[in-house]
Amino acid sequence: AKIVSKWRVRNRISTLEWPAVSPDLSPTENVWDLLDRKVRRRYPRPRNADELWAALKEEWGNITWKVCQKLTDSMKSRVEACIKARGGATHY
């Protein structure tokens, strides 16, 4: 939005270059990976879409607040690593 850009310049607010669709800056990707691993470890594995949906909902409910907080807390380090890598790949 142009009005926001003008306001930002007028108020000397700097911005970061944000890599498009960067998994490094998306803790959600870590949550999906965690869910994927948990569902794949199930025995028996889900055999159809309904069982998969049920397994995903159950595993989603098992994710602790502590895990979510850890991912949120990692954002500062993620952004710093992205800046250091100049938008390239990081270890996240």
Gaussian input, Z-matrix of N, CA and C with variables (Angstrom, degrees):
# hf/3-21g

backbone

0 1
 N
 C     1     B1
 C     2     B2     1     A1
 N     3     B3     2     A2     1     D1
 C     4     B4     3     A3     2     D2
 C     5     B5     4     A4     3     D3
 N     6     B6     5     A5     4     D4
 C     7     B7     6     A6     5     D5
 C     8     B8     7     A7     6     D6
 N     9     B9     8     A8     7     D7
 C    10    B10     9     A9     8     D8
 C    11    B11    10    A10     9     D9
 N    12    B12    11    A11    10    D10
 C    13    B13    12    A12    11    D11
 C    14    B14    13    A13    12    D12
 N    15    B15    14    A14    13    D13
 C    16    B16    15    A15    14    D14
 C    17    B17    16    A16    15    D15
 N    18    B18    17    A17    16    D16
 C    19    B19    18    A18    17    D17
 C    20    B20    19    A19    18    D18
 N    21    B21    20    A20    19    D19
 C    22    B22    21    A21    20    D20
 C    23    B23    22    A22    21    D21
 N    24    B24    23    A23    22    D22
 C    25    B25    24    A24    23    D23
 C    26    B26    25    A25    24    D24
 N    27    B27    26    A26    25    D25
 C    28    B28    27    A27    26    D26
 C    29    B29    28    A28    27    D27
 N    30    B30    29    A29    28    D28
 C    31    B31    30    A30    29    D29
 C    32    B32    31    A31    30    D30
 N    33    B33    32    A32    31    D31
 C    34    B34    33    A33    32    D32
 C    35    B35    34    A34    33    D33
 N    36    B36    35    A35    34    D34
 C    37    B37    36    A36    35    D35
 C    38    B38    37    A37    36    D36
 N    39    B39    38    A38    37    D37
 C    40    B40    39    A39    38    D38
 C    41    B41    40    A40    39    D39
 N    42    B42    41    A41    40    D40
 C    43    B43    42    A42    41    D41
 C    44    B44    43    A43    42    D42
 N    45    B45    44    A44    43    D43
 C    46    B46    45    A45    44    D44
 C    47    B47    46    A46    45    D45
 N    48    B48    47    A47    46    D46
 C    49    B49    48    A48    47    D47
 C    50    B50    49    A49    48    D48
 N    51    B51    50    A50    49    D49
 C    52    B52    51    A51    50    D50
 C    53    B53    52    A52    51    D51
 N    54    B54    53    A53    52    D52
 C    55    B55    54    A54    53    D53
 C    56    B56    55    A55    54    D54
 N    57    B57    56    A56    55    D55
 C    58    B58    57    A57    56    D56
 C    59    B59    58    A58    57    D57
 N    60    B60    59    A59    58    D58
 C    61    B61    60    A60    59    D59
 C    62    B62    61    A61    60    D60
 N    63    B63    62    A62    61    D61
 C    64    B64    63    A63    62    D62
 C    65    B65    64    A64    63    D63
 N    66    B66    65    A65    64    D64
 C    67    B67    66    A66    65    D65
 C    68    B68    67    A67    66    D66
 N    69    B69    68    A68    67    D67
 C    70    B70    69    A69    68    D68
 C    71    B71    70    A70    69    D69
 N    72    B72    71    A71    70    D70
 C    73    B73    72    A72    71    D71
 C    74    B74    73    A73    72    D72
 N    75    B75    74    A74    73    D73
 C    76    B76    75    A75    74    D74
 C    77    B77    76    A76    75    D75
 N    78    B78    77    A77    76    D76
 C    79    B79    78    A78    77    D77
 C    80    B80    79    A79    78    D78
 N    81    B81    80    A80    79    D79
 C    82    B82    81    A81    80    D80
 C    83    B83    82    A82    81    D81
 N    84    B84    83    A83    82    D82
 C    85    B85    84    A84    83    D83
 C    86    B86    85    A85    84    D84
 N    87    B87    86    A86    85    D85
 C    88    B88    87    A87    86    D86
 C    89    B89    88    A88    87    D87
 N    90    B90    89    A89    88    D88
 C    91    B91    90    A90    89    D89
 C    92    B92    91    A91    90    D90
 N    93    B93    92    A92    91    D91
 C    94    B94    93    A93    92    D92
 C    95    B95    94    A94    93    D93
 N    96    B96    95    A95    94    D94
 C    97    B97    96    A96    95    D95
 C    98    B98    97    A97    96    D96
 N    99    B99    98    A98    97    D97
 C   100   B100    99    A99    98    D98
 C   101   B101   100   A100    99    D99
 N   102   B102   101   A101   100   D100
 C   103   B103   102   A102   101   D101
 C   104   B104   103   A103   102   D102
 N   105   B105   104   A104   103   D103
 C   106   B106   105   A105   104   D104
 C   107   B107   106   A106   105   D105
 N   108   B108   107   A107   106   D106
 C   109   B109   108   A108   107   D107
 C   110   B110   109   A109   108   D108
 N   111   B111   110   A110   109   D109
 C   112   B112   111   A111   110   D110
 C   113   B113   112   A112   111   D111
 N   114   B114   113   A113   112   D112
 C   115   B115   114   A114   113   D113
 C   116   B116   115   A115   114   D114
 N   117   B117   116   A116   115   D115
 C   118   B118   117   A117   116   D116
 C   119   B119   118   A118   117   D117
 N   120   B120   119   A119   118   D118
 C   121   B121   120   A120   119   D119
 C   122   B122   121   A121   120   D120
 N   123   B123   122   A122   121   D121
 C   124   B124   123   A123   122   D122
 C   125   B125   124   A124   123   D123
 N   126   B126   125   A125   124   D124
 C   127   B127   126   A126   125   D125
 C   128   B128   127   A127   126   D126
 N   129   B129   128   A128   127   D127
 C   130   B130   129   A129   128   D128
 C   131   B131   130   A130   129   D129
 N   132   B132   131   A131   130   D130
 C   133   B133   132   A132   131   D131
 C   134   B134   133   A133   132   D132
 N   135   B135   134   A134   133   D133
 C   136   B136   135   A135   134   D134
 C   137   B137   136   A136   135   D135
 N   138   B138   137   A137   136   D136
 C   139   B139   138   A138   137   D137
 C   140   B140   139   A139   138   D138
 N   141   B141   140   A140   139   D139
 C   142   B142   141   A141   140   D140
 C   143   B143   142   A142   141   D141
 N   144   B144   143   A143   142   D142
 C   145   B145   144   A144   143   D143
 C   146   B146   145   A145   144   D144
 N   147   B147   146   A146   145   D145
 C   148   B148   147   A147   146   D146
 C   149   B149   148   A148   147   D147
 N   150   B150   149   A149   148   D148
 C   151   B151   150   A150   149   D149
 C   152   B152   151   A151   150   D150
 N   153   B153   152   A152   151   D151
 C   154   B154   153   A153   152   D152
 C   155   B155   154   A154   153   D153
 N   156   B156   155   A155   154   D154
 C   157   B157   156   A156   155   D155
 C   158   B158   157   A157   156   D156
 N   159   B159   158   A158   157   D157
 C   160   B160   159   A159   158   D158
 C   161   B161   160   A160   159   D159
 N   162   B162   161   A161   160   D160
 C   163   B163   162   A162   161   D161
 C   164   B164   163   A163   162   D162
 N   165   B165   164   A164   163   D163
 C   166   B166   165   A165   164   D164
 C   167   B167   166   A166   165   D165
 N   168   B168   167   A167   166   D166
 C   169   B169   168   A168   167   D167
 C   170   B170   169   A169   168   D168
 N   171   B171   170   A170   169   D169
 C   172   B172   171   A171   170   D170
 C   173   B173   172   A172   171   D171
 N   174   B174   173   A173   172   D172
 C   175   B175   174   A174   173   D173
 C   176   B176   175   A175   174   D174
 N   177   B177   176   A176   175   D175
 C   178   B178   177   A177   176   D176
 C   179   B179   178   A178   177   D177
 N   180   B180   179   A179   178   D178
 C   181   B181   180   A180   179   D179
 C   182   B182   181   A181   180   D180
 N   183   B183   182   A182   181   D181
 C   184   B184   183   A183   182   D182
 C   185   B185   184   A184   183   D183
 N   186   B186   185   A185   184   D184
 C   187   B187   186   A186   185   D185
 C   188   B188   187   A187   186   D186
 N   189   B189   188   A188   187   D187
 C   190   B190   189   A189   188   D188
 C   191   B191   190   A190   189   D189
 N   192   B192   191   A191   190   D190
 C   193   B193   192   A192   191   D191
 C   194   B194   193   A193   192   D192
 N   195   B195   194   A194   193   D193
 C   196   B196   195   A195   194   D194
 C   197   B197   196   A196   195   D195
 N   198   B198   197   A197   196   D196
 C   199   B199   198   A198   197   D197
 C   200   B200   199   A199   198   D198
 N   201   B201   200   A200   199   D199
 C   202   B202   201   A201   200   D200
 C   203   B203   202   A202   201   D201
 N   204   B204   203   A203   202   D202
 C   205   B205   204   A204   203   D203
 C   206   B206   205   A205   204   D204
 N   207   B207   206   A206   205   D205
 C   208   B208   207   A207   206   D206
 C   209   B209   208   A208   207   D207
 N   210   B210   209   A209   208   D208
 C   211   B211   210   A210   209   D209
 C   212   B212   211   A211   210   D210
 N   213   B213   212   A212   211   D211
 C   214   B214   213   A213   212   D212
 C   215   B215   214   A214   213   D213
 N   216   B216   215   A215   214   D214
 C   217   B217   216   A216   215   D215
 C   218   B218   217   A217   216   D216
 N   219   B219   218   A218   217   D217
 C   220   B220   219   A219   218   D218
 C   221   B221   220   A220   219   D219
 N   222   B222   221   A221   220   D220
 C   223   B223   222   A222   221   D221
 C   224   B224   223   A223   222   D222
 N   225   B225   224   A224   223   D223
 C   226   B226   225   A225   224   D224
 C   227   B227   226   A226   225   D225
 N   228   B228   227   A227   226   D226
 C   229   B229   228   A228   227   D227
 C   230   B230   229   A229   228   D228
 N   231   B231   230   A230   229   D229
 C   232   B232   231   A231   230   D230
 C   233   B233   232   A232   231   D231
 N   234   B234   233   A233   232   D232
 C   235   B235   234   A234   233   D233
 C   236   B236   235   A235   234   D234
 N   237   B237   236   A236   235   D235
 C   238   B238   237   A237   236   D236
 C   239   B239   238   A238   237   D237
 N   240   B240   239   A239   238   D238
 C   241   B241   240   A240   239   D239
 C   242   B242   241   A241   240   D240
 N   243   B243   242   A242   241   D241
 C   244   B244   243   A243   242   D242
 C   245   B245   244   A244   243   D243
 N   246   B246   245   A245   244   D244
 C   247   B247   246   A246   245   D245
 C   248   B248   247   A247   246   D246
 N   249   B249   248   A248   247   D247
 C   250   B250   249   A249   248   D248
 C   251   B251   250   A250   249   D249
 N   252   B252   251   A251   250   D250
 C   253   B253   252   A252   251   D251
 C   254   B254   253   A253   252   D252
 N   255   B255   254   A254   253   D253
 C   256   B256   255   A255   254   D254
 C   257   B257   256   A256   255   D255
 N   258   B258   257   A257   256   D256
 C   259   B259   258   A258   257   D257
 C   260   B260   259   A259   258   D258
 N   261   B261   260   A260   259   D259
 C   262   B262   261   A261   260   D260
 C   263   B263   262   A262   261   D261
 N   264   B264   263   A263   262   D262
 C   265   B265   264   A264   263   D263
 C   266   B266   265   A265   264   D264
 N   267   B267   266   A266   265   D265
 C   268   B268   267   A267   266   D266
 C   269   B269   268   A268   267   D267
 N   270   B270   269   A269   268   D268
 C   271   B271   270   A270   269   D269
 C   272   B272   271   A271   270   D270
 N   273   B273   272   A272   271   D271
 C   274   B274   273   A273   272   D272
 C   275   B275   274   A274   273   D273

   B1=1.4442
   B2=1.5247
   B3=1.3007
   B4=1.4611
   B5=1.5208
   B6=1.3147
   B7=1.4691
   B8=1.5292
   B9=1.3221
   B10=1.4685
   B11=1.5213
   B12=1.3232
   B13=1.4687
   B14=1.5211
   B15=1.3188
   B16=1.4670
   B17=1.5267
   B18=1.3282
   B19=1.4619
   B20=1.5245
   B21=1.3442
   B22=1.4600
   B23=1.5296
   B24=1.3159
   B25=1.4663
   B26=1.5258
   B27=1.3173
   B28=1.4623
   B29=1.5287
   B30=1.3165
   B31=1.4618
   B32=1.5259
   B33=1.3251
   B34=1.4751
   B35=1.5345
   B36=1.3245
   B37=1.4595
   B38=1.5236
   B39=1.3161
   B40=1.4659
   B41=1.5245
   B42=1.3000
   B43=1.4643
   B44=1.5212
   B45=1.3008
   B46=1.4597
   B47=1.5185
   B48=1.3230
   B49=1.4495
   B50=1.5188
   B51=1.3061
   B52=1.4630
   B53=1.5219
   B54=1.3328
   B55=1.4693
   B56=1.5327
   B57=1.3035
   B58=1.4651
   B59=1.5218
   B60=1.2958
   B61=1.4656
   B62=1.5267
   B63=1.3001
   B64=1.4569
   B65=1.5232
   B66=1.3466
   B67=1.4653
   B68=1.5273
   B69=1.3432
   B70=1.4633
   B71=1.5218
   B72=1.3168
   B73=1.4586
   B74=1.5238
   B75=1.3120
   B76=1.4585
   B77=1.5245
   B78=1.3245
   B79=1.4643
   B80=1.5256
   B81=1.3290
   B82=1.4624
   B83=1.5212
   B84=1.3389
   B85=1.4675
   B86=1.5233
   B87=1.3258
   B88=1.4622
   B89=1.5238
   B90=1.3166
   B91=1.4652
   B92=1.5246
   B93=1.3421
   B94=1.4640
   B95=1.5214
   B96=1.3277
   B97=1.4626
   B98=1.5252
   B99=1.3172
   B100=1.4630
   B101=1.5292
   B102=1.3277
   B103=1.4637
   B104=1.5242
   B105=1.3193
   B106=1.4654
   B107=1.5266
   B108=1.3278
   B109=1.4692
   B110=1.5262
   B111=1.3283
   B112=1.4702
   B113=1.5310
   B114=1.3268
   B115=1.4660
   B116=1.5275
   B117=1.3215
   B118=1.4708
   B119=1.5293
   B120=1.3388
   B121=1.4666
   B122=1.5232
   B123=1.3034
   B124=1.4664
   B125=1.5231
   B126=1.3195
   B127=1.4541
   B128=1.5118
   B129=1.2906
   B130=1.4701
   B131=1.5295
   B132=1.3118
   B133=1.4589
   B134=1.5247
   B135=1.3253
   B136=1.4718
   B137=1.5321
   B138=1.3446
   B139=1.4661
   B140=1.5222
   B141=1.3216
   B142=1.4655
   B143=1.5301
   B144=1.3103
   B145=1.4684
   B146=1.5277
   B147=1.3264
   B148=1.4657
   B149=1.5289
   B150=1.3283
   B151=1.4694
   B152=1.5245
   B153=1.3331
   B154=1.4670
   B155=1.5248
   B156=1.3165
   B157=1.4623
   B158=1.5248
   B159=1.3324
   B160=1.4663
   B161=1.5295
   B162=1.3374
   B163=1.4692
   B164=1.5231
   B165=1.3284
   B166=1.4661
   B167=1.5258
   B168=1.3249
   B169=1.4690
   B170=1.5282
   B171=1.3289
   B172=1.4648
   B173=1.5247
   B174=1.3300
   B175=1.4704
   B176=1.5236
   B177=1.3311
   B178=1.4651
   B179=1.5254
   B180=1.3148
   B181=1.4584
   B182=1.5168
   B183=1.3319
   B184=1.4638
   B185=1.5282
   B186=1.3287
   B187=1.4665
   B188=1.5235
   B189=1.3036
   B190=1.4626
   B191=1.5308
   B192=1.3193
   B193=1.4616
   B194=1.5253
   B195=1.3258
   B196=1.4656
   B197=1.5336
   B198=1.3222
   B199=1.4675
   B200=1.5252
   B201=1.3215
   B202=1.4745
   B203=1.5246
   B204=1.3134
   B205=1.4622
   B206=1.5240
   B207=1.3205
   B208=1.4693
   B209=1.5315
   B210=1.3211
   B211=1.4623
   B212=1.5262
   B213=1.3197
   B214=1.4627
   B215=1.5234
   B216=1.3178
   B217=1.4666
   B218=1.5262
   B219=1.3288
   B220=1.4649
   B221=1.5263
   B222=1.3276
   B223=1.4613
   B224=1.5242
   B225=1.3228
   B226=1.4697
   B227=1.5228
   B228=1.3228
   B229=1.4661
   B230=1.5238
   B231=1.3197
   B232=1.4668
   B233=1.5304
   B234=1.3333
   B235=1.4654
   B236=1.5246
   B237=1.3307
   B238=1.4649
   B239=1.5259
   B240=1.3393
   B241=1.4667
   B242=1.5231
   B243=1.3242
   B244=1.4607
   B245=1.5307
   B246=1.3291
   B247=1.4691
   B248=1.5203
   B249=1.3259
   B250=1.4640
   B251=1.5312
   B252=1.3383
   B253=1.4644
   B254=1.5318
   B255=1.3345
   B256=1.4642
   B257=1.5249
   B258=1.3279
   B259=1.4577
   B260=1.5143
   B261=1.3327
   B262=1.4653
   B263=1.5210
   B264=1.3095
   B265=1.4634
   B266=1.5277
   B267=1.3157
   B268=1.4590
   B269=1.5216
   B270=1.3171
   B271=1.4673
   B272=1.5236
   B273=1.3205
   B274=1.4678
   B275=1.5041
   A1=108.90
   A2=115.34
   A3=120.39
   A4=112.37
   A5=116.85
   A6=119.64
   A7=111.13
   A8=116.42
   A9=120.71
   A10=109.85
   A11=116.84
   A12=120.56
   A13=111.22
   A14=117.12
   A15=120.61
   A16=110.77
   A17=116.94
   A18=121.19
   A19=110.19
   A20=116.66
   A21=121.56
   A22=110.53
   A23=117.78
   A24=121.87
   A25=109.90
   A26=116.98
   A27=122.07
   A28=111.42
   A29=117.14
   A30=121.80
   A31=113.53
   A32=115.15
   A33=122.11
   A34=112.22
   A35=115.60
   A36=121.76
   A37=107.52
   A38=116.23
   A39=118.85
   A40=109.99
   A41=115.47
   A42=120.97
   A43=109.54
   A44=114.55
   A45=121.32
   A46=109.12
   A47=116.01
   A48=119.05
   A49=105.76
   A50=117.13
   A51=121.98
   A52=108.13
   A53=117.17
   A54=118.80
   A55=111.29
   A56=115.87
   A57=120.31
   A58=110.75
   A59=116.38
   A60=123.92
   A61=111.32
   A62=116.55
   A63=121.48
   A64=110.85
   A65=117.56
   A66=118.98
   A67=111.75
   A68=116.77
   A69=120.35
   A70=110.95
   A71=116.36
   A72=121.17
   A73=111.92
   A74=116.17
   A75=120.34
   A76=110.56
   A77=117.37
   A78=119.44
   A79=112.56
   A80=116.59
   A81=120.34
   A82=110.92
   A83=116.55
   A84=119.91
   A85=110.56
   A86=116.65
   A87=119.94
   A88=111.32
   A89=116.75
   A90=120.72
   A91=109.79
   A92=117.17
   A93=119.92
   A94=110.75
   A95=117.33
   A96=120.68
   A97=110.60
   A98=116.46
   A99=121.14
   A100=110.70
   A101=116.82
   A102=120.57
   A103=111.24
   A104=116.59
   A105=121.46
   A106=110.75
   A107=116.35
   A108=119.96
   A109=111.74
   A110=116.73
   A111=120.20
   A112=111.48
   A113=116.86
   A114=119.95
   A115=110.43
   A116=118.02
   A117=120.62
   A118=112.40
   A119=117.43
   A120=120.98
   A121=112.88
   A122=116.97
   A123=120.21
   A124=110.95
   A125=114.09
   A126=119.12
   A127=107.84
   A128=118.28
   A129=125.92
   A130=110.49
   A131=114.65
   A132=120.07
   A133=109.85
   A134=116.32
   A135=118.73
   A136=110.29
   A137=116.58
   A138=121.00
   A139=113.11
   A140=116.71
   A141=119.25
   A142=108.91
   A143=115.39
   A144=120.30
   A145=112.06
   A146=117.29
   A147=119.70
   A148=111.31
   A149=116.53
   A150=120.26
   A151=110.87
   A152=116.13
   A153=119.99
   A154=109.96
   A155=117.05
   A156=121.43
   A157=110.60
   A158=116.37
   A159=120.69
   A160=110.61
   A161=117.02
   A162=121.03
   A163=110.69
   A164=116.60
   A165=120.19
   A166=111.24
   A167=116.94
   A168=120.16
   A169=110.90
   A170=116.25
   A171=119.07
   A172=110.96
   A173=116.59
   A174=119.81
   A175=110.97
   A176=117.60
   A177=121.13
   A178=109.75
   A179=115.93
   A180=120.83
   A181=113.26
   A182=116.93
   A183=121.43
   A184=113.43
   A185=117.18
   A186=119.75
   A187=107.76
   A188=115.53
   A189=120.29
   A190=111.73
   A191=114.31
   A192=120.72
   A193=109.73
   A194=116.75
   A195=121.55
   A196=110.70
   A197=117.43
   A198=121.12
   A199=109.85
   A200=116.61
   A201=120.50
   A202=111.09
   A203=116.76
   A204=120.85
   A205=110.70
   A206=116.83
   A207=121.16
   A208=110.53
   A209=116.94
   A210=120.33
   A211=111.09
   A212=116.78
   A213=120.62
   A214=110.62
   A215=116.22
   A216=120.49
   A217=112.26
   A218=117.22
   A219=120.32
   A220=112.45
   A221=118.69
   A222=120.69
   A223=113.34
   A224=118.12
   A225=119.68
   A226=109.85
   A227=116.88
   A228=120.95
   A229=111.08
   A230=116.73
   A231=121.01
   A232=110.96
   A233=115.80
   A234=119.87
   A235=110.19
   A236=117.31
   A237=120.57
   A238=111.03
   A239=117.18
   A240=120.78
   A241=110.86
   A242=116.52
   A243=120.66
   A244=110.83
   A245=116.24
   A246=120.25
   A247=109.70
   A248=116.34
   A249=120.73
   A250=111.08
   A251=116.40
   A252=120.94
   A253=111.67
   A254=116.18
   A255=122.31
   A256=112.16
   A257=114.23
   A258=120.05
   A259=114.30
   A260=116.36
   A261=119.96
   A262=111.36
   A263=115.37
   A264=121.60
   A265=111.00
   A266=115.52
   A267=122.20
   A268=108.00
   A269=116.57
   A270=119.65
   A271=112.51
   A272=118.11
   A273=120.48
   A274=111.22
   D1=128.22
   D2=-177.08
   D3=-63.14
   D4=-38.86
   D5=-178.28
   D6=-62.22
   D7=-38.27
   D8=178.73
   D9=-68.26
   D10=-42.99
   D11=178.61
   D12=-60.69
   D13=-43.27
   D14=178.91
   D15=-64.19
   D16=-43.16
   D17=178.66
   D18=-61.21
   D19=-43.39
   D20=-179.49
   D21=-61.17
   D22=-44.49
   D23=179.33
   D24=-65.20
   D25=-46.18
   D26=-179.63
   D27=-59.60
   D28=-35.14
   D29=-177.97
   D30=-97.77
   D31=10.33
   D32=176.87
   D33=54.17
   D34=45.23
   D35=176.90
   D36=-94.90
   D37=119.23
   D38=179.53
   D39=-87.95
   D40=157.39
   D41=179.16
   D42=-126.51
   D43=162.69
   D44=175.79
   D45=-100.59
   D46=145.75
   D47=169.17
   D48=-71.10
   D49=126.95
   D50=-174.52
   D51=-114.58
   D52=110.99
   D53=-179.02
   D54=-58.56
   D55=133.64
   D56=-179.90
   D57=-64.42
   D58=134.86
   D59=175.71
   D60=49.00
   D61=49.62
   D62=-178.41
   D63=-89.27
   D64=114.84
   D65=176.57
   D66=-65.43
   D67=-22.95
   D68=178.09
   D69=-61.17
   D70=-31.95
   D71=-175.63
   D72=-106.66
   D73=18.94
   D74=-178.68
   D75=-128.55
   D76=92.52
   D77=177.91
   D78=-58.18
   D79=-21.58
   D80=177.86
   D81=-58.15
   D82=-35.83
   D83=178.35
   D84=-60.85
   D85=-37.01
   D86=177.75
   D87=-66.55
   D88=-36.80
   D89=178.65
   D90=-66.28
   D91=-43.91
   D92=177.78
   D93=-61.52
   D94=-40.91
   D95=178.30
   D96=-62.27
   D97=-43.51
   D98=178.60
   D99=-61.04
   D100=-46.58
   D101=178.05
   D102=-60.70
   D103=-43.44
   D104=179.41
   D105=-58.48
   D106=-48.04
   D107=-179.41
   D108=-63.40
   D109=-41.46
   D110=-179.40
   D111=-64.77
   D112=-42.50
   D113=-179.57
   D114=-69.22
   D115=-38.85
   D116=179.55
   D117=-65.96
   D118=-26.14
   D119=179.44
   D120=-80.18
   D121=-10.05
   D122=-177.88
   D123=-67.89
   D124=146.74
   D125=172.13
   D126=-136.17
   D127=125.35
   D128=-4.16
   D129=-74.14
   D130=154.74
   D131=178.08
   D132=-70.77
   D133=154.17
   D134=176.37
   D135=-57.90
   D136=137.92
   D137=-175.81
   D138=-103.64
   D139=-10.88
   D140=-179.61
   D141=-152.99
   D142=177.67
   D143=-175.28
   D144=-62.40
   D145=-38.59
   D146=-179.67
   D147=-64.84
   D148=-43.34
   D149=178.70
   D150=-66.85
   D151=-38.07
   D152=178.11
   D153=-63.45
   D154=-45.89
   D155=179.47
   D156=-60.10
   D157=-43.67
   D158=179.43
   D159=-63.68
   D160=-41.52
   D161=179.47
   D162=-65.07
   D163=-42.76
   D164=179.24
   D165=-62.53
   D166=-43.58
   D167=179.35
   D168=-63.93
   D169=-40.64
   D170=179.44
   D171=-65.45
   D172=-46.39
   D173=-179.53
   D174=-67.00
   D175=-35.21
   D176=175.76
   D177=-58.55
   D178=-42.77
   D179=179.11
   D180=-66.81
   D181=-20.56
   D182=-179.95
   D183=-87.27
   D184=-9.12
   D185=178.86
   D186=-72.47
   D187=125.69
   D188=-175.74
   D189=-81.47
   D190=157.94
   D191=174.76
   D192=-59.79
   D193=-34.33
   D194=-179.39
   D195=-61.53
   D196=-40.66
   D197=178.12
   D198=-63.50
   D199=-45.85
   D200=178.95
   D201=-62.48
   D202=-41.18
   D203=179.55
   D204=-64.63
   D205=-40.35
   D206=179.11
   D207=-61.93
   D208=-42.57
   D209=177.87
   D210=-64.84
   D211=-42.16
   D212=178.47
   D213=-64.10
   D214=-43.88
   D215=-179.70
   D216=-64.35
   D217=-24.23
   D218=-178.19
   D219=-77.32
   D220=-8.12
   D221=-175.76
   D222=-60.57
   D223=-39.26
   D224=179.33
   D225=-59.98
   D226=-46.63
   D227=179.33
   D228=-65.14
   D229=-37.24
   D230=179.51
   D231=-63.22
   D232=-46.05
   D233=179.93
   D234=-65.24
   D235=-43.45
   D236=178.69
   D237=-60.51
   D238=-42.31
   D239=179.20
   D240=-65.00
   D241=-38.26
   D242=179.27
   D243=-66.19
   D244=-40.87
   D245=177.69
   D246=-64.06
   D247=-45.58
   D248=-179.90
   D249=-60.81
   D250=-37.22
   D251=-179.73
   D252=-84.61
   D253=4.01
   D254=-179.28
   D255=52.24
   D256=43.60
   D257=177.42
   D258=86.04
   D259=-3.84
   D260=178.90
   D261=-80.40
   D262=-170.75
   D263=-177.69
   D264=-67.28
   D265=148.05
   D266=174.95
   D267=-126.29
   D268=-178.43
   D269=-179.59
   D270=-82.41
   D271=2.28
   D272=-178.82
   D273=-84.93

